[in-house]
Amino acid sequence: MSNFLDDLFNKVFKSSEKSPVTHKENVVIKLEEIANATSWMNSKEGAETFKLISKSYHFKTIQIEDKPQTHILDSKYARGFAITYEEPLDEQTFSLLFLAFAQRVLALGYRKVSLDRKMEEINEQVKITDKYYFKPPIVELAANELISQLYGNVAIEKVSMNNQPNYLKVLVTFYSDRLYHDPKPFDHFLDHILEATHDGQI
């Protein structure tokens, strides 16, 4: 870590000719942080936050802007959304949402593959991306049985620029392969992720 920071300091503040600096490391979330996210997610404040995001998302589908601003991600093999960091969100709520989204994905039966942090220099700014990555559970299959991909593979990112929160992103990518069942409807995934109250285990 110290080498990364030294290189970054030299690059940004001393106009070093070195190539842009990138550093990646695994992250471990404390049980206390998960417990706090659980409590918040099931609180009145948490429910109101999820209602705001859900409303903003559905307004966006009919070309109406609301706060916090939501961006819809939709391509042939991926769907998701991103949330801009702005009022009424604050830094604490932003971090709690990141953990809450992750726990709601786990509640769908997914397994966590990784949680890492990537730090990189982009145009003399420091971008930090915390990223969860989830896949469906590994199960034994009978002969010729298709593989369940649930809703697809899920990535959740929390991005900061120069230590200031920037956006959250939830992205589901799926396979179009005869070895796999079709993914479950994304709308069902979205309802689960954005519902105001949640009674699943995290």
C-alpha positions in Angstrom: 0.0 0.0 0.0 2.8 2.5 0.9 4.4 1.9 -2.5 1.1 2.6 -4.2 0.7 5.9 -2.3 4.3 6.9 -2.9 4.0 6.3 -6.6 0.6 8.1 -6.7 2.1 11.1 -4.9 5.0 11.3 -7.3 2.8 11.0 -10.3 0.1 13.5 -9.3 2.1 16.1 -7.4 5.6 15.9 -9.0 4.6 15.4 -12.6 6.4 12.1 -12.8 6.7 10.5 -16.2 5.7 7.1 -14.9 2.7 5.3 -16.2 -0.6 5.7 -14.3 -0.6 3.8 -11.0 -3.0 0.9 -10.3 -3.3 -1.1 -7.1 -5.8 -3.9 -6.3 -6.4 -5.7 -3.0 -8.9 -8.0 -1.3 -11.3 -6.4 1.3 -12.7 -8.0 4.4 -15.9 -6.5 5.9 -16.2 -6.7 9.6 -19.2 -8.6 11.2 -20.1 -5.4 13.0 -20.4 -3.5 9.7 -22.7 -6.2 8.3 -24.8 -6.1 11.5 -25.1 -2.3 11.2 -26.2 -2.7 7.6 -28.8 -5.3 8.6 -30.2 -3.1 11.3 -30.3 0.0 9.0 -31.8 -2.0 6.1 -34.8 -3.0 8.3 -35.2 0.4 9.9 -37.6 3.1 9.0 -34.7 5.2 7.6 -33.5 2.3 5.5 -37.0 1.6 4.2 -37.4 5.3 3.2 -34.0 5.2 1.4 -35.0 2.1 -0.7 -38.3 3.7 -1.5 -36.6 6.8 -2.8 -34.2 4.8 -5.0 -37.0 2.6 -6.3 -39.1 5.6 -7.2 -36.2 7.3 -8.9 -35.5 4.1 -10.9 -39.1 3.8 -12.1 -39.4 7.5 -12.9 -36.2 7.1 -15.0 -38.0 4.4 -17.1 -40.5 7.1 -18.2 -37.8 9.8 -18.7 -38.5 11.7 -15.5 -35.4 12.7 -13.3 -35.6 12.4 -9.6 -33.1 12.4 -6.7 -31.0 10.5 -6.1 -30.4 10.3 -9.9 -30.6 6.8 -11.2 -29.2 5.5 -14.5 -30.6 2.4 -16.2 -28.1 0.0 -17.7 -29.6 -2.3 -20.4 -27.7 -4.3 -23.1 -28.1 -7.6 -24.8 -26.4 -9.6 -22.0 -26.5 -7.3 -19.0 -29.0 -5.2 -17.1 -28.6 -3.1 -14.0 -28.7 0.4 -12.6 -26.4 3.1 -11.1 -27.1 5.6 -8.4 -25.4 9.0 -8.3 -24.1 10.2 -5.0 -26.2 13.3 -4.2 -28.8 14.5 -1.7 -30.6 13.0 0.1 -27.8 10.4 0.3 -24.8 11.0 2.6 -21.6 9.1 3.0 -22.8 6.8 5.7 -26.0 5.9 3.7 -23.9 5.3 0.6 -21.8 2.7 2.4 -24.8 1.1 4.0 -26.5 0.7 0.7 -23.4 -1.0 -0.8 -23.5 -3.6 2.0 -27.3 -3.9 2.0 -27.4 -4.6 -1.8 -24.8 -7.3 -1.3 -26.7 -9.0 1.5 -29.9 -9.0 -0.5 -28.0 -10.8 -3.3 -26.8 -13.4 -0.9 -30.4 -13.8 0.3 -31.3 -14.9 -3.2 -29.0 -17.9 -2.9 -25.9 -16.5 -4.5 -22.4 -17.2 -3.3 -19.8 -14.4 -2.9 -16.8 -15.0 -5.2 -14.8 -11.9 -4.3 -14.8 -8.5 -2.7 -11.9 -6.3 -3.7 -10.7 -2.7 -3.9 -9.1 -1.2 -6.9 -7.2 2.1 -6.7 -6.2 3.8 -9.9 -5.0 7.2 -11.2 -7.2 8.7 -13.9 -6.5 12.2 -15.2 -4.7 13.1 -12.0 -7.6 11.9 -9.9 -7.7 8.9 -7.6 -10.5 6.5 -8.4 -11.3 3.9 -5.8 -13.7 1.0 -6.7 -15.0 -1.4 -4.1 -16.5 -4.4 -5.9 -18.5 -7.4 -4.8 -18.9 -10.2 -7.3 -21.5 -13.0 -6.9 -22.3 -16.2 -8.8 -25.1 -18.8 -8.5 -24.3 -21.7 -6.1 -22.4 -24.7 -7.4 -24.6 -27.8 -7.5 -24.3 -31.3 -8.9 -26.2 -31.9 -12.1 -27.8 -35.0 -13.5 -26.8 -36.0 -17.0 -28.0 -33.5 -19.6 -29.4 -31.2 -16.9 -29.1 -27.5 -17.6 -27.2 -25.2 -15.3 -29.2 -22.6 -13.3 -27.8 -19.1 -13.6 -30.5 -17.6 -11.4 -30.7 -14.0 -12.6 -27.1 -14.1 -13.9 -23.8 -13.1 -12.3 -24.0 -10.0 -10.1 -21.5 -7.3 -9.6 -22.0 -4.4 -7.1 -19.6 -1.4 -7.2 -19.1 1.5 -4.9 -17.0 4.2 -6.7 -15.2 7.2 -5.1 -13.2 9.9 -6.8 -10.5 11.7 -4.6 -12.1 10.1 -1.5 -15.5 11.6 -2.4 -18.4 9.1 -3.1 -19.4 9.1 -6.8 -21.8 6.4 -7.6 -23.1 2.9 -6.8 -23.7 0.3 -9.6 -25.5 -3.0 -9.6 -25.0 -5.0 -12.8 -26.4 -8.5 -13.7 -24.7 -10.3 -16.6 -26.1 -13.5 -18.0 -25.3 -16.3 -20.3 -27.0 -17.1 -23.6 -25.8 -20.7 -23.9 -27.6 -24.0 -24.4 -25.8 -25.3 -21.3 -27.8 -22.9 -19.1 -31.4 -22.3 -18.2 -32.6 -18.8 -19.2 -32.1 -16.3 -16.5 -34.9 -15.4 -14.2 -36.7 -12.1 -15.0 -34.6 -9.1 -14.1 -37.7 -7.3 -12.9 -38.0 -9.9 -10.1 -34.4 -9.3 -9.1 -34.9 -5.6 -9.1 -38.0 -5.9 -6.9 -36.0 -8.0 -4.4 -33.0 -5.6 -4.4 -35.1 -2.4 -4.1 -38.0 -3.5 -1.8 -38.4 -1.2 1.2 -38.6 -4.0 3.7 -36.7 -7.3 3.7 -37.3 -10.4 5.7 -34.5 -12.6 4.3 -31.4 -13.7 6.1 -28.2 -11.8 5.3 
